Amino acid sequence: MNPYVLLTGAIVSELIGTTALKLSDGFSNLLPSVGVVVGYGFAFYLVSLTMEDLPIGVVYGTWAALGIVGVAAIGVVVFDETLDLAGVVGILFILIGVYCVNILSRMSVH
């Protein structure tokens, strides 16, 4: 399977786990608490498979960076959090970094 498909699945799973973590209210709500464990567990499994084909720096950097961007977006859309200009600029830098590492750099498998 394409390692970037696996990495995308890992990112989505982490986003689900992190959203469930917010909803778990300190692990006092059972269903979201289960979602945390399942979401993170599946994310780590998919990341481990991705690392069989891609360098660790590319995998972890992309996973972490896009997780940050995704969680920020979920915070704005789902939890009515705000994002100021500095936050938007920071997210743009993160996305530029992911592009550079995955597309422009020789670190990644093309």
CYANA upper distance limits for C-alpha pairs under 8 A (distance plus 0.5 A):
  1 MET  CA      5 VAL  CA      7.82
  1 MET  CA      6 LEU  CA      7.96
  2 ASN  CA      6 LEU  CA      7.18
  3 PRO  CA      7 LEU  CA      6.58
  3 PRO  CA     49 LEU  CA      8.16
  3 PRO  CA     50 THR  CA      5.54
  3 PRO  CA     53 ASP  CA      6.91
  3 PRO  CA     54 LEU  CA      7.62
  4 TYR  CA      8 THR  CA      6.51
  4 TYR  CA     50 THR  CA      7.92
  5 VAL  CA      9 GLY  CA      6.78
  6 LEU  CA     10 ALA  CA      6.71
  6 LEU  CA     46 LEU  CA      6.24
  6 LEU  CA     47 VAL  CA      7.69
  6 LEU  CA     49 LEU  CA      7.81
  6 LEU  CA     50 THR  CA      6.53
  7 LEU  CA     11 ILE  CA      6.72
  7 LEU  CA     46 LEU  CA      7.10
  7 LEU  CA     47 VAL  CA      6.65
  7 LEU  CA     50 THR  CA      6.59
  7 LEU  CA     59 VAL  CA      7.78
  7 LEU  CA     63 TRP  CA      7.48
  8 THR  CA     12 VAL  CA      6.71
  9 GLY  CA     13 SER  CA      6.52
  9 GLY  CA     43 ALA  CA      7.66
  9 GLY  CA     46 LEU  CA      7.42
 10 ALA  CA     14 GLU  CA      6.59
 10 ALA  CA     42 PHE  CA      7.50
 10 ALA  CA     43 ALA  CA      4.62
 10 ALA  CA     44 PHE  CA      7.39
 10 ALA  CA     45 TYR  CA      8.31
 10 ALA  CA     46 LEU  CA      5.76
 10 ALA  CA     47 VAL  CA      6.42
 10 ALA  CA     63 TRP  CA      7.93
 11 ILE  CA     15 LEU  CA      6.68
 11 ILE  CA     43 ALA  CA      7.21
 11 ILE  CA     63 TRP  CA      6.34
 11 ILE  CA     66 LEU  CA      7.54
 11 ILE  CA     67 GLY  CA      6.47
 12 VAL  CA     16 ILE  CA      6.74
 12 VAL  CA     43 ALA  CA      8.27
 13 SER  CA     17 GLY  CA      6.66
 13 SER  CA     39 GLY  CA      5.34
 13 SER  CA     40 TYR  CA      6.97
 13 SER  CA     42 PHE  CA      6.91
 13 SER  CA     43 ALA  CA      5.57
 14 GLU  CA     18 THR  CA      6.49
 14 GLU  CA     39 GLY  CA      6.20
 14 GLU  CA     40 TYR  CA      5.92
 14 GLU  CA     43 ALA  CA      5.98
 14 GLU  CA     67 GLY  CA      7.56
 15 LEU  CA     19 THR  CA      6.52
 15 LEU  CA     39 GLY  CA      8.24
 15 LEU  CA     67 GLY  CA      7.01
 15 LEU  CA     70 GLY  CA      7.27
 15 LEU  CA     71 VAL  CA      6.81
 16 ILE  CA     20 ALA  CA      6.57
 16 ILE  CA     35 GLY  CA      7.78
 16 ILE  CA     36 VAL  CA      7.95
 16 ILE  CA     39 GLY  CA      6.24
 17 GLY  CA     21 LEU  CA      6.58
 17 GLY  CA     35 GLY  CA      6.28
 17 GLY  CA     36 VAL  CA      4.69
 17 GLY  CA     37 VAL  CA      7.48
 17 GLY  CA     38 VAL  CA      7.62
 17 GLY  CA     39 GLY  CA      4.70
 17 GLY  CA     40 TYR  CA      5.90
 18 THR  CA     22 LYS  CA      6.96
 18 THR  CA     36 VAL  CA      7.10
 18 THR  CA     39 GLY  CA      8.37
 18 THR  CA     40 TYR  CA      8.44
 18 THR  CA     71 VAL  CA      8.00
 19 THR  CA     23 LEU  CA      6.89
 19 THR  CA     36 VAL  CA      8.48
 19 THR  CA     71 VAL  CA      8.17
 19 THR  CA     74 ILE  CA      8.23
 20 ALA  CA     24 SER  CA      6.36
 20 ALA  CA     32 PRO  CA      5.20
 20 ALA  CA     33 SER  CA      7.09
 20 ALA  CA     35 GLY  CA      6.09
 20 ALA  CA     36 VAL  CA      5.88
 21 LEU  CA     25 ASP  CA      7.81
 21 LEU  CA     26 GLY  CA      8.11
 21 LEU  CA     27 PHE  CA      8.01
 21 LEU  CA     32 PRO  CA      7.12
 21 LEU  CA     33 SER  CA      7.10
 21 LEU  CA     35 GLY  CA      8.25
 21 LEU  CA     36 VAL  CA      6.06
 22 LYS  CA     26 GLY  CA      8.44
 23 LEU  CA     29 ASN  CA      8.15
 23 LEU  CA     32 PRO  CA      6.41
 24 SER  CA     28 SER  CA      6.47
 24 SER  CA     29 ASN  CA      5.41
 24 SER  CA     30 LEU  CA      7.64
 24 SER  CA     31 LEU  CA      8.08
 24 SER  CA     32 PRO  CA      5.29
 24 SER  CA     33 SER  CA      5.71
 25 ASP  CA     29 ASN  CA      6.80
 27 PHE  CA     32 PRO  CA      8.17
 27 PHE  CA     33 SER  CA      5.80
 28 SER  CA     33 SER  CA      8.00
 29 ASN  CA     33 SER  CA      6.63
 30 LEU  CA     34 VAL  CA      6.73
 31 LEU  CA     35 GLY  CA      6.81
 32 PRO  CA     36 VAL  CA      6.80
 33 SER  CA     37 VAL  CA      7.18
 34 VAL  CA     38 VAL  CA      6.66
 35 GLY  CA     39 GLY  CA      6.12
 36 VAL  CA     40 TYR  CA      6.47
 37 VAL  CA     41 GLY  CA      6.26
 38 VAL  CA     42 PHE  CA      6.48
 39 GLY  CA     43 ALA  CA      6.59
 40 TYR  CA     44 PHE  CA      6.64
 41 GLY  CA     45 TYR  CA      6.78
 42 PHE  CA     46 LEU  CA      6.67
 43 ALA  CA     47 VAL  CA      6.63
 44 PHE  CA     48 SER  CA      6.60
 45 TYR  CA     49 LEU  CA      7.00
 46 LEU  CA     50 THR  CA      6.68
 47 VAL  CA     51 MET  CA      6.72
 47 VAL  CA     59 VAL  CA      7.78
 47 VAL  CA     60 TYR  CA      8.45
 48 SER  CA     52 GLU  CA      7.44
 49 LEU  CA     53 ASP  CA      8.16
 50 THR  CA     54 LEU  CA      6.70
 50 THR  CA     59 VAL  CA      7.51
 51 MET  CA     55 PRO  CA      6.71
 51 MET  CA     56 ILE  CA      6.40
 51 MET  CA     59 VAL  CA      7.04
 54 LEU  CA     58 VAL  CA      7.28
 54 LEU  CA     59 VAL  CA      6.94
 54 LEU  CA    108 SER  CA      7.16
 54 LEU  CA    109 VAL  CA      7.07
 55 PRO  CA     59 VAL  CA      6.78
 55 PRO  CA    107 MET  CA      7.60
 55 PRO  CA    108 SER  CA      7.30
 56 ILE  CA     60 TYR  CA      6.38
 57 GLY  CA     61 GLY  CA      6.10
 58 VAL  CA     62 THR  CA      6.36
 58 VAL  CA    101 VAL  CA      7.12
 58 VAL  CA    102 ASN  CA      7.37
 58 VAL  CA    107 MET  CA      7.43
 58 VAL  CA    108 SER  CA      6.86
 59 VAL  CA     63 TRP  CA      6.47
 60 TYR  CA     64 ALA  CA      6.40
 61 GLY  CA     65 ALA  CA      6.41
 61 GLY  CA     98 VAL  CA      8.02
 62 THR  CA     66 LEU  CA      6.38
 62 THR  CA     98 VAL  CA      6.38
 63 TRP  CA     67 GLY  CA      6.37
 64 ALA  CA     68 ILE  CA      6.72
 65 ALA  CA     69 VAL  CA      6.94
 65 ALA  CA     94 ILE  CA      6.70
 65 ALA  CA     95 LEU  CA      8.02
 65 ALA  CA     98 VAL  CA      7.57
 66 LEU  CA     70 GLY  CA      6.40
 66 LEU  CA     94 ILE  CA      8.44
 66 LEU  CA     95 LEU  CA      8.08
 66 LEU  CA     98 VAL  CA      8.41
 67 GLY  CA     71 VAL  CA      6.43
 68 ILE  CA     72 ALA  CA      6.59
 69 VAL  CA     73 ALA  CA      6.77
 69 VAL  CA     91 ILE  CA      6.74
 69 VAL  CA     94 ILE  CA      8.27
 70 GLY  CA     74 ILE  CA      6.66
 71 VAL  CA     75 GLY  CA      6.49
 72 ALA  CA     76 VAL  CA      6.87
 72 ALA  CA     83 LEU  CA      8.49
 73 ALA  CA     77 VAL  CA      6.62
 74 ILE  CA     78 VAL  CA      5.87
 74 ILE  CA     79 PHE  CA      7.51
 75 GLY  CA     79 PHE  CA      5.40
 75 GLY  CA     80 ASP  CA      6.80
 75 GLY  CA     81 GLU  CA      5.80
 75 GLY  CA     82 THR  CA      8.34
 76 VAL  CA     80 ASP  CA      5.37
 76 VAL  CA     81 GLU  CA      4.99
 76 VAL  CA     82 THR  CA      6.31
 76 VAL  CA     83 LEU  CA      7.57
 77 VAL  CA     81 GLU  CA      8.01
 83 LEU  CA     87 GLY  CA      6.17
 83 LEU  CA     88 VAL  CA      7.18
 84 ASP  CA     88 VAL  CA      6.85
 85 LEU  CA     89 VAL  CA      6.67
 86 ALA  CA     90 GLY  CA      6.57
 87 GLY  CA     91 ILE  CA      6.64
 88 VAL  CA     92 LEU  CA      6.71
 89 VAL  CA     93 PHE  CA      6.79
 90 GLY  CA     94 ILE  CA      6.79
 91 ILE  CA     95 LEU  CA      6.74
 92 LEU  CA     96 ILE  CA      6.63
 93 PHE  CA     97 GLY  CA      6.60
 94 ILE  CA     98 VAL  CA      6.80
 95 LEU  CA     99 TYR  CA      6.71
 96 ILE  CA    100 CYS  CA      6.65
 97 GLY  CA    101 VAL  CA      6.65
 98 VAL  CA    102 ASN  CA      6.49
 99 TYR  CA    103 ILE  CA      6.00
 99 TYR  CA    104 LEU  CA      7.50
100 CYS  CA    104 LEU  CA      5.29
100 CYS  CA    105 SER  CA      6.36
101 VAL  CA    105 SER  CA      5.50
101 VAL  CA    106 ARG  CA      8.33
101 VAL  CA    107 MET  CA      7.20
101 VAL  CA    108 SER  CA      7.35
102 ASN  CA    107 MET  CA      7.92
102 ASN  CA    108 SER  CA      6.00
103 ILE  CA    108 SER  CA      7.84
103 ILE  CA    110 HIS  CA      8.22
